[in-house]
Amino acid sequence: MGKSVVVKNLTKRYKLYSNNKEKLKDIFLPRNYGEAFYALREVSFEAQHGDVIGFVGVNGSGKSTLSNIIAGIVPQTSGEVEIDGQASLIAVAAGVNGELTGRENIELKCLMLGFNKNQIKELEPSIIEFAELGKFIDQPVKSYSSGMKSRLGFAISVNTDPDVLIIDEALSVGDKAFAEKCLVKMNEFKERGKTIFFVSHSIGQMKQFCEKGIWLEHGEIKMVGDINEVMPAYEEFLADYKKMSAKEKKAFQEAGLKKRSDPEFAGKV
């Protein structure tokens, strides 16, 4: 069906500072200060129109960083991301202003996406109906629960009809009925040839909805392929990880941190 997303050698590097003084020195002095941390390193993959791809990996593996870069929220340090169309990220509180009401957030987000006032007026009833927030739609978002914020974000994104949909743990909060409603909507998108990236700790949701999987570990791709191949391998890793002692888990995480702070590291085992 053609490529919808192409990611080439994507790297995201942050600087970690011990204090604000060190950060200021790094900005104004020629010598480098701070420690480099690679949230992602040399990540490459392609997605076709109609693909539903799940990102899996333990906390801190780089899933949300990758999601934010594809959505255009966070810039990469190097590498390329090519998207055929417009991408939209659905994550708890992503792009939501807590000081504004739900209705005002709808208007603001739609304006940012390029819709005019008449188009927003037409879209607003559908978004409000899908969100199922009732009277809370005119209350400040800072008073919302995590589930309510997720409902609002999901309702805005699916009703503005993006070409690429990125869902980052947005279905992990809230009630089961709303999650099922969202899955139905996502299946509609899939049938229309849209690309969906799905981030969730729910193994069941991954298996139910995704066709392909990308397993990230320490900011790099550990495995990519059919979901029926990736998930069993990842589940086997999780089973082994859960059996580790606290000392062994700490050693695994520390090895990952050391690897991700090494500027010379590029695919070393």
N, C-alpha and C positions, 0 to 999 in steps of 0.2 A: 504493500500500500504506500510505500515511500517513507523516507525518514522524517520524523517529527522533531527529534532531539538528538543532537550529536555532541558528545562531551569528549574533548581531546586534552589529554595530559593536564587535567585540572589540579591545581595546587592552591591551597589556602594556608598562608603562614601568618601567625600572630606573634607579637612580642610580649613576653611576660616580664614584668618589672617587680623588683622587691619593694619599691616605694615610689612616690610621685617625683622625688628628686632625681631618681635614676631615669624616669621617663622624660623629664625636662632636659636632662643631659643628652639623651638620645636624639631629641629633636634639634637641639641647638649646637651640639658639638660634633666635630667630624668623626670622632671615634665611636664605634658601635657600643651601645649599652643595652642591657636586657638580654633575655634568653629567647631564642627562636622556638616556636612551637608550631608544628605542622598539623593542622586539623585535618587536612586532606593532602595526599601526595600522589601525583601522576595518575589520577583517576580517569579512565577512558571507557566509554561504552556508547551504544547507539540504541535509540528507540524508534519503532515504527508507528505510524498512525494506527490507533486501535490497540496498542500494547497496554497491558496493565502490569506494572512492574513493582514488586515489593522490595523495599530496602530493609534488610535485617542486620542485626549486630547488637552487641551489648551496649549499655550506656557509655557515651563518650567515644563511640567508634567513628563518628563523622556523619551520621545520617541526617541530622538537622542542618548541619553546615552545608551539606550537599543540596538539600531541599531548598535552603535559602538562596544559594547561588543560582540554581536553575530558575527560581522564581524572580531573580533580579533584585532581591532585597539586600544581599551581601555581595560585594565584588570579589572576584577571585584574585589571587596574587599573580598567577600565571596560568596559561592554558586557555582553551576556548570552549564556549558553550553556544551552540547554534540551535535556535528554536524556530520552527515553522509556525508562526502565529503568536498568540499571547498566552503567557503562563500565569496561573493564579495559585497562591499558596493558602491552604486552609490549615491553621494551627490555632491552638487556644490563645486568644488575645492578639494574634498576629494582625498588625495593621489596624488595631482597634484603639480608639482614643477613650480612655476611661472617664475623662471629664465631660464628654459628649453623650447624648442619649443614643439609644439604639437607632432611632430614626435618623438622627443627625449623622451618625456613623455610616449609615446606608448612603446618604446623600454625598458625604465626603468621599467615601471609597469609590462610588460610581463616577464622581467628577474626576478623580485621579485616574480612572480607567478610560476617560475620554468621552463619557456620555454627557449629552446636554440636558438641560433642566426638563425638557419635555419627555425625553427618553427615560429619565430617572422617575418622573411622575408615573409613567406607564409600568416601570419595573417594580416600584416600591410595594404595591399591594401583594404581588407574588412573593417577594422576599419576606415580607412581614408574615404572610400566611405560612410559608414554609418554616420559618423560625419558631413559630408557636410560642411566642413570648408574651402574648396577651398585653396587659396594661404596662408591662415592664418595658415595652418598646419605647416609651416616652420617659423612661427613667435613666439616670446616668449609668453608663456601662460599668463604672467602678463598683456599683452595688450588685452586679451580676455574679452568679456563681461561675465556676469554670465551665460547667455544662452549658450554661446560658450563653456565655461568650462563644463557645464552640458552635452552638446553634446559629447564632447571628453570623459568624464568619462563614459557615457552610452555606447558609441561605444566600448570602451576598454572592459568594463565588459561583455557585451552580446556576444562579439565575442571571448572571452576567455572561454566561456561556463562553468560558475560556477554551482555547484550543488544547492546552496542557494543564491538567489539574494535579496539584501536589497536595496530598493529605498527610499531615504530620501529627499523628496521635490524636487527631480531632475526634475520632470515634471512641476514644478510650475513656471519655468523660460523658456524663449524661445517662439517659435511660436507654434500655435495649430497644424499645419501640422506635425511638428517633434514629438510632443506629441502623436499624433495618430499613427505615425510610430512606436514609442516606445511601445505603447499599443499592437500593432499587434505582435511585437517581444516578448513581455511578454506573450501573449496568446500562442505563439509557445512553450515557455518554460513550460508553464502550461501543455500543451498537452503532453509534453515529461516527465511529472512527476517530474519536478523541483519545489522546494519550493520558494515562493516569499513573502517577507515582504514589505508592501507598506505604506509609511508615507506621508500623504498629508492633507492639509487643505481644499482640494476640496471635498466636500460631494458628488458631482456628480461622480468624478473619483472613489471614494471609493465604491459607490453603483454599478457603472458600472463594476468594475474589481474584487473586493474582494468577497470572499465567507464567510470568518470568520472575526471577529473583536475583538480587544483587546483595551479596553478603560483604559487609564492610568490617574490617578489623584494624584497629590502630590507624585509621585514616586512609587505608588502602583497600582495594578490592581483593577479597580473599577468594571469592567464587562468583561466577555469573553464569546463568543458564536457565533451563526450564525449572519452574517452581517445584516440580516433583523430584528434581535432583538436588536443588539447593536446600530446600527445607529439611530433608532427612539428614543431610550433612551438618546443617546448622543445629538441628535438634540433638544430634550426637555430641557435638561440641558443647552445647548447653548442659547436657546430662553430665559430661565429664567436668565441666566448670563448676556445677553445683556440688559435685563430690569433693572439690578441692577444699583444703583447710583454709582458714583465714590467712595463714602465712603464705600459702601457695597462691591464693587469689591476689594478695598484695604484691607478690613477686611478679605475677603475670602483668598486673597493671603498671608496675614500676618499669618492667622491661619495655612495655609499650610506650611509656612516657620518655624513656631514654632514647628509643628508636625515633620518636617523633621530634626530638630536639636535636637530632644529628643532621647537620646540613649536608653531609656526604651520603646519607642514606637514600637509596633509590632502588627499592625492590630487593634489598638484602634479606635473607632469612635470619 
